[in-house]
Amino acid sequence: MKFALFSLIKNALEAVSSAEWTPHERFRQVIDEAVFAEQLGFDAYGVGERHSEPYLSTAPPVVLAAVAEHTRRMRLLSTVTVISLLDPVRVAEDYATLDQLSGGRLELMIGKGNDARDYPLFGLDADRRWEYQEEKFVLLHRLLRECDVTWSGEFRPPLQGVTVLPRPFRSSIPIWHGSSSSPESTELAARFGDPLFTANLFHPKKRYADLVDHYRERWVAHGRDPADALVGSGADGIFVAPTSQAAVEGYRPYFDARARSALHQRHGSPYRTVEEIIDGGSALVGSPQQVIDKIADYHASFRHELLALSVDALSLADSRAVLELFAAEVMPVVRRELPSTVWDDNRCPSCT
């Protein structure tokens, strides 16, 4: 298995204080976190996209460009690019530029996003987000792979013989499809032969396992080799400590703060206590061996080859301690027991 760390650049930490950082301070923290992740052996670093408080991640390609200049090995991920909100021409230009700056280390994740508040900001109707996502993805797919693109659709003016510049560093940029709730995304990924990333947040495992199963079924239905289907997964929080008791008590104030948040309530999470989310959800909270066992349990259902984690909810001190222990005692065991060839040979799953 490969490991990614990502951030939505949340600029509040309700669990431990009411303090807020300046935007400059928070951006520097993200760059430092990415450098630290590379030093620990993580395979990728991602920046998500949000357009509402308390997040500062409105411009992921800009932040990732800064990360690219301070790292040398890790893949760079957009986790996710909210393609339903954006102009595919602008997306192709921004991310091809980032791909060139990073020497071909970029991999896109696209999705519709999970915050309906963003759509009025861009003059769009949230009820049509699936339509936006499909049309804009199809155009983006062509712009990153073809020159002299002629195209027409419903949601932007037509194009006639357009070649987006710069071109990607490689033949194209791999595109993952983020999916958290609907088979529209899994169908789109299977139809285009792209990898799938399941958010694996908020809800019990079966809901996400059903989406992964749908992706694999549709992959085969589109005439593809089932061995080539590629899946990544997230996790709903992380807190690794030397003992189970220390992990639970360390994570408890963060979970309690999150449970009071509007986002948690809006998504209708069924977990009311930290014990419930550890037992029934995907949160990786426990001793190193407990976390290893939980990753293996989810892998039995998803067969995923990439695990993406975020420590945005944790204080800077806790996040460093958790990441160091995870990298030292969890990652080596999982890599050995659940091997993956993704990125080992510069594999580009959607560039063929």
C-alpha positions in Angstrom: 0.0 0.0 0.0 1.0 3.6 -0.7 0.4 6.5 1.7 -0.6 10.1 1.2 -1.1 12.9 3.6 -3.4 15.8 2.6 -4.8 19.0 4.0 -7.9 21.1 3.5 -6.0 24.0 5.2 -8.5 24.3 7.9 -7.8 27.5 9.9 -9.4 26.7 13.2 -8.7 24.2 16.0 -11.7 24.1 18.2 -10.6 21.1 20.2 -7.7 22.7 22.0 -8.0 26.5 21.7 -9.9 29.2 20.0 -6.8 30.5 18.4 -6.6 31.2 14.6 -3.4 31.6 12.6 -2.8 34.2 10.1 -3.2 32.9 6.5 0.5 33.3 6.0 1.3 31.2 9.1 -1.2 28.5 8.1 0.2 28.2 4.6 3.7 27.9 5.9 2.5 25.1 8.3 1.2 23.2 5.3 4.5 23.5 3.4 6.3 22.4 6.6 3.9 19.4 6.9 4.5 18.4 3.4 8.3 18.5 3.8 7.9 16.5 7.1 5.7 13.9 5.3 8.4 13.4 2.6 11.0 13.0 5.3 8.9 10.3 7.0 8.5 8.4 3.8 4.9 9.3 2.7 4.4 8.7 -1.0 2.2 11.7 -1.8 1.0 15.0 -0.4 -2.4 16.5 -1.3 -4.3 19.7 -1.0 -8.1 19.8 -1.2 -10.4 22.5 -2.4 -12.9 24.5 -0.3 -14.5 27.9 -0.8 -16.1 28.5 2.6 -14.9 29.1 6.2 -12.9 27.9 8.0 -10.8 26.6 5.1 -8.1 28.5 3.2 -7.8 26.0 0.4 -9.4 28.0 -2.4 -6.3 27.8 -4.7 -4.8 24.3 -4.5 -2.5 24.5 -7.5 -0.9 27.6 -6.0 -0.2 25.8 -2.7 0.9 22.7 -4.4 3.4 24.7 -6.5 5.0 25.9 -3.3 5.0 22.3 -2.0 6.7 21.2 -5.2 9.5 23.6 -4.7 10.2 22.3 -1.2 10.0 18.5 -2.0 11.7 16.3 -4.5 10.2 12.8 -4.4 6.5 12.8 -3.4 3.6 12.8 -5.8 1.4 15.9 -5.6 -2.4 15.3 -5.4 -5.4 17.6 -5.7 -7.7 16.1 -3.1 -10.1 17.0 -4.7 -10.3 19.5 -7.5 -14.0 20.5 -7.5 -14.4 20.2 -11.3 -18.2 20.9 -11.2 -17.4 24.5 -10.1 -14.6 25.3 -12.5 -13.8 26.1 -16.1 -12.0 23.0 -17.5 -9.7 25.2 -19.7 -8.5 27.1 -16.6 -8.1 23.8 -14.7 -6.0 22.3 -17.5 -3.8 25.4 -17.7 -3.2 25.6 -13.9 -2.5 22.0 -13.4 -0.4 21.5 -16.5 1.7 24.4 -15.3 2.0 22.7 -11.9 2.9 19.4 -13.5 5.7 21.1 -15.4 7.0 22.8 -12.3 7.0 19.6 -10.3 8.7 17.5 -13.1 5.6 15.3 -13.7 4.7 14.5 -10.1 1.1 15.7 -10.3 -2.0 13.5 -10.1 -5.4 15.0 -10.2 -8.4 13.9 -8.1 -11.7 15.4 -9.4 -15.1 15.4 -7.8 -18.3 17.4 -7.4 -17.4 18.5 -3.9 -19.5 18.1 -0.8 -20.5 21.7 0.1 -23.5 23.0 -1.6 -22.7 26.5 -0.3 -20.0 26.8 -3.0 -22.3 26.7 -6.0 -24.0 30.2 -5.6 -20.5 31.7 -5.2 -19.8 30.6 -8.8 -23.3 31.4 -10.1 -24.2 27.7 -10.4 -27.2 25.5 -9.4 -26.2 22.9 -6.8 -29.0 20.7 -8.1 -27.1 20.3 -11.4 -23.7 19.4 -9.9 -23.7 15.9 -11.4 -24.3 17.3 -14.9 -21.6 19.9 -14.4 -19.2 17.2 -13.2 -19.6 14.9 -16.2 -19.5 17.5 -18.9 -16.6 19.4 -17.4 -14.6 16.2 -16.7 -15.0 15.0 -20.3 -13.7 18.3 -21.6 -10.8 18.3 -19.1 -9.9 14.8 -20.1 -9.6 15.8 -23.8 -7.7 19.1 -23.0 -5.0 17.2 -21.1 -4.6 14.6 -23.8 -5.3 16.3 -27.1 -4.2 19.3 -29.1 -6.6 21.2 -31.4 -9.7 20.4 -29.4 -13.0 21.2 -30.9 -15.9 20.9 -28.5 -19.3 22.1 -27.6 -21.5 21.6 -24.5 -24.1 23.2 -22.3 -22.1 24.9 -19.5 -19.5 27.0 -21.3 -18.9 28.5 -24.8 -17.7 26.1 -27.5 -14.1 25.6 -28.4 -12.6 25.5 -31.9 -9.1 24.0 -32.4 -7.9 24.8 -28.9 -4.5 23.5 -27.5 -4.1 24.3 -23.9 -0.6 25.5 -22.9 1.6 24.4 -21.4 1.2 20.7 -22.2 1.6 18.3 -19.2 5.1 17.2 -18.4 4.3 13.6 -19.4 1.8 12.5 -22.1 -1.0 13.5 -19.7 -1.9 13.9 -16.1 -3.4 10.9 -14.2 -7.0 11.6 -13.0 -8.6 9.9 -10.0 -12.3 10.2 -9.4 -13.3 11.1 -5.9 -16.5 9.4 -4.7 -18.3 9.7 -1.4 -21.9 9.1 -2.0 -23.1 8.3 -5.5 -22.5 5.8 -8.4 -22.3 8.6 -10.9 -18.7 9.1 -10.0 -17.9 5.4 -10.0 -19.5 4.9 -13.4 -17.6 7.9 -14.8 -14.3 6.5 -13.5 -14.9 3.0 -14.9 -16.1 4.3 -18.3 -12.8 6.3 -18.8 -10.5 3.7 -17.2 -9.5 6.0 -14.4 -8.7 5.1 -10.8 -11.2 5.6 -8.0 -10.7 7.3 -4.6 -13.4 6.6 -2.0 -13.6 9.3 0.7 -14.6 6.6 3.3 -15.9 9.3 5.8 -18.9 9.8 8.0 -20.7 6.5 7.2 -20.2 2.7 7.9 -17.9 0.7 5.7 -20.6 -1.1 3.7 -21.8 2.2 2.0 -18.4 2.8 0.6 -17.7 -0.9 -0.2 -20.8 -0.9 -2.3 -19.5 2.0 -4.3 -16.1 0.3 -4.8 -17.9 -2.9 -5.9 -20.0 -0.9 -8.4 -16.8 0.6 -9.8 -15.2 -2.8 -10.2 -18.4 -4.2 -11.8 -18.7 -1.3 -14.3 -15.0 -1.5 -15.0 -15.4 -5.1 -16.2 -18.7 -4.2 -18.0 -16.7 -1.6 -20.1 -14.4 -4.4 -21.2 -11.5 -3.8 -18.9 -9.2 -6.2 -17.2 -10.3 -6.4 -13.5 -6.7 -6.5 -12.4 -6.2 -3.0 -13.7 -8.9 -1.3 -11.5 -7.2 0.9 -9.0 -8.7 2.1 -5.8 -7.6 4.5 -3.1 -9.3 5.3 0.2 -9.4 7.9 3.0 -10.0 7.4 6.7 -12.2 9.4 9.1 -9.5 10.7 11.4 -6.3 9.3 12.9 -4.7 9.2 16.3 -1.9 6.6 16.9 -0.4 6.3 20.3 1.7 3.6 22.1 -1.4 2.2 23.8 -5.0 2.0 23.0 -6.0 3.9 26.1 -3.6 6.8 25.2 -4.9 6.9 21.6 -8.6 7.0 22.7 -8.1 9.7 25.3 -5.8 11.7 23.0 -8.4 11.7 20.2 -11.5 12.3 22.4 -11.3 16.1 22.6 -10.9 16.3 18.8 -13.8 14.0 18.1 -16.0 15.8 20.6 -15.2 19.2 19.0 -16.0 17.7 15.5 -19.2 16.2 16.7 -20.4 19.7 17.6 -19.5 21.2 14.2 -22.0 22.2 11.6 -20.2 20.0 9.0 -20.5 16.9 11.1 -24.2 17.5 11.7 -24.8 18.4 8.0 -23.5 15.0 6.9 -25.6 13.2 9.5 -22.8 11.0 10.9 -24.2 8.2 13.0 -21.3 8.2 15.4 -22.0 10.1 18.7 -18.9 9.1 20.7 -15.3 8.4 20.1 -15.9 4.8 21.0 -18.6 4.4 18.4 -16.5 5.8 15.6 -13.6 3.6 16.5 -15.8 0.5 16.5 -18.1 1.3 13.6 -16.3 3.9 11.5 -13.0 4.2 9.6 -11.1 6.4 12.1 -7.6 5.0 12.7 -7.5 5.4 16.5 -5.5 3.0 18.6 -2.1 1.4 19.1 0.1 0.7 16.1 -1.1 -2.9 15.9 -4.8 -1.9 16.2 -4.4 0.6 13.3 -2.6 -2.0 11.2 -5.5 -4.4 11.9 -8.1 -1.8 10.9 -6.3 -0.9 7.7 -6.2 -4.6 6.8 -9.9 -5.0 7.6 -10.9 -2.2 5.2 -8.5 -3.5 2.6 -10.4 -6.8 2.7 -13.5 -4.9 1.5 -11.9 -2.2 -0.8 -8.7 -3.9 -2.0 -7.3 -0.3 -2.1 -3.7 0.4 -2.9 -3.5 4.0 -1.6 -4.5 5.3 1.8 -4.8 9.1 2.3 -4.8 10.6 5.7 -5.3 14.1 7.2 -4.1 15.5 10.5 -5.8 18.9 10.0 -7.9 18.3 13.1 -4.9 17.8 15.4 -2.7 20.3 17.1 0.8 20.8 15.5 2.4 18.9 18.4 -0.1 16.0 18.3 0.0 15.8 14.5 3.8 15.4 14.5 3.8 12.7 17.2 1.0 10.8 15.5 2.7 10.9 12.1 6.1 9.9 13.4 4.6 6.8 15.2 2.5 6.0 12.1 5.5 6.2 9.8 7.7 4.2 12.1 5.4 1.4 13.2 2.4 1.2 10.9 3.6 2.0 7.4 6.4 -0.5 7.1 4.2 -3.4 8.2 1.3 -2.4 5.9 3.7 -2.0 3.0 5.0 -5.5 3.6 1.7 -7.2 4.1 -0.3 -5.3 1.5 2.1 -4.6 -1.3 1.3 -2.2 -4.1 3.1 -1.3 -7.4 1.4 2.1 -7.8 4.1 4.6 -8.6 7.0 2.1 -8.2 7.7 2.2 -11.9 6.3 5.6 -12.7 3.0 3.9 -13.4 0.5 6.3 -14.8 -2.9 4.6 -14.5 -4.9 6.9 -16.8 -2.3 8.0 -19.3 -2.5 5.1 -21.7 
